[in-house]
Structure formats: C-alpha cells, structure tokens
C-alpha cells in the first residue's frame, strides 16, 4: 500500500488546475513563436534558391493545423483531470 | 542509374538483404518500440497479440518505406546518404520495389484486421497512406513543414498499439500520438542541419535551406517546449505515476539541454555540428526510453 502511494501521484485540485493552465499558456506561447517564424523567414528567401519556395498561406496552414491536435488533447486532458 | 542492366547473379545473391534494406529496419525498430510499449501501458496484451502487432507493424512500415524509396528514386540517386539504396545502385528495379512495398502493406492490413482488430489495421493503413502520399508524394518536395506534418505518419504506431489492446482510443493515446508528432521536428531538423548540402543537391526544401540554420534551431527549441509539456500532461490527469514522471523529467532535461546547446553554439559562432549529432542520436534513445517508462510505470502501478 505504501509502495503504491509512492508510485502514484496525488496532488491537490488547485495545484492540478494551476499546472494544467500553465501548460496551456506555455504551449500557446511556443505556438505563437512557431507561427511567427513563418512570417519572419519567408520574405527573406533568396530568389536564386535551389529549393522550392513555399507559399506563405500554405505554410501558415501547416503550422496552424497541429494546433487542432493540441486543442483536442487539452480538452480531453481537462475532462480527465482529478478535480 | 535506373537504366543500368541488372546483374542476375549479383541481384539474386543480395535479394534477401535488399528486401530487408527496403524496409529501413533501423528506423522501424524505434517505431516498433512506440507501438509495443503503449500496448503494455494500455493493458496486459497476450504475447500473440504483441507478436501480431510487431509483425504487422513491421510489414506496414516496411512497405511504406519501400514505396518511399520507389517514389524518391530520383533524389536517392543524387544524395550521398541514399545513393547505395537498391534502386539507385541498380540492384533492384523500381517496379520490383513498388510491388514489394504494396504487397507488404496489403498483407499487414489483412493480418491486423483478421487477427487483431479493424481499428488497429485501419490506423496502421492510415499511417501508410500518410507517409506515402502526404509526406513523400506531396510535402517532402514542397514545404519545409514536410517533416512536421509528415511526421504524423510516425506517430500512428502508438495509436495502433493502444487500439490493439483496448479496441478504442482515448486521451492518453492521443497524448502519445502528439508526443511523437512534436518529437519529430527537433529530431529530424538536427539531421537536416547536418545534411543540408545533400538535401540542397536533391532540391528538398528542408528547414535549414528555407529558413536558415539559426531559425531552424529556434524552431527546434519551441517544438521541444511543446513536446515536454505533452510528456508531462498525462501525469496531471493520472495516466502515469512517479516512475514515469522522474524518467520524463530527466529525459526532457537532457533533450532540451542538447537542443539549447546547438542554438547557443551557433549564436556564439562556435562549432555546432557535434551538438547537433548528439541531439539527433540522443533523440532516438529519448523516445524509446520515454515509451518504455510509460509501459513500466503502468505495469508497476496496475
């Protein structure tokens, strides 16, 4: 019994809630920086680049698409929180 | 190279070796860890189920890798890293490779659907289609987001393993999917930084060639941040316990340390190649140990 209580984690609901929303904020900030890079990098592509030049709108779509997965996992995680 | 006549004796002698090479076994070994470990995290699978998922997973991923070699045969000939593959070296014809890849995928789908369940077969097949059509056929040659979105193909194995045991998917399985998804950019961009010349020669728009080295390194940091959050999230909703948490903290600290070392070295105009190699190799161990920690944690707390 004592071993099981050491192996499992039990936090106060307030702490769980605070950690959850901290995780959300951290991911939002990181995603903003990821998205910002699309706007910062595309205009400076050299015209003589050997590799294909991606279209900015397409690049934005690809960066935003995974956010759907993040939203889904955070919704699912919130519903599963032991509050 | 594709017009070189095949030497029958040489081709026959190396055929088993080449067929295995088509499947990219070293890559698949990690995929199998991320498929089997979730099975033990999801429940108590029988050895037979584990064996079926292992064989089915190997054949499906191997088939996808073979079709990838068929579709990329033109650039494989150009890149030093891939020039010795069966097609560019003339040991196998393109149609042989394509047929082998498709046959593997068809058999794997049937085997998983017949002996495991339809959901795991469907998920494995979805991973195949994603890798072949979304990544290889479409994004690889058109966008620096190629390995980000295309990396989702490598994130299907945890779903396959979880579904094989539970017959369904839940938030823990989704977490596992996203962990592999967000692990992919720092892992592959470390390699892309090191092989820029090769990718440029093949006109593949990898991130360092489109965004520059420094921006790629910044992106590696941000994706690693989200990856770390995702690895710790399941602890919050009680999916994993202390053992997993401690393992994740240590593994994450090393990974982030490595990624930051690459960035800081570049910022200080110091050599960053060795740190980048370290990130690339360590990230393979990282993912395997993280998923093993999930399985062991669940086993001891069940």
Interface residues (C-beta under 8 A of the other chain):
Chain A: X4 X6 X7 X8 X9 X16 X19 X20 X23 X26 X27 X30 X31 X33 X34 X37 X40 X41 X44 X45 X49 X50 X51 X52 X53 X54 X58 X59 X62 X63 X65 X66 X69 X70 X72 X73 X74 X76 X77 X79 X80 X81 X82
Chain B: X139 X141 X142 X143 X144 X145 X148 X149 X170 X171 X174 X175 X177 X178 X181 X182 X199 X200 X203 X204 X205 X206 X209 X210 X211 X212 X215 X218 X219 X222 X223 X225 X226 X229 X230 X232 X233 X234 X235 X236 X237 X238 X239 X241 X242 X243 X245 X297 X300 X301
